[in-house]
């Protein structure tokens, strides 16, 4: 059994200023996801569609009335409404 290294991150509440970085990170994370592939069938237009989808979700809902937390590097996020 291997030992896992403990990694700590400072978490920040995301703001409107984080939208661009978070959208880019979410597109990279979900571009090959089976649900995203089902929702946006065309491989060539999927990244653009996901950018629009995540931007609308973040700016229209989650940053306003939900919770969005991210790392200092904007390399991950916890999002819920």
Secondary structure, 3 states (H helix, E strand, C coil): CCCCCCCCCCEEECCHHHHHHHHHHHHHHHCCCHHHHHHCCCHHHHHHHHHHHHHHHHHHHHHHHCEEEEECCCCCEEEEC
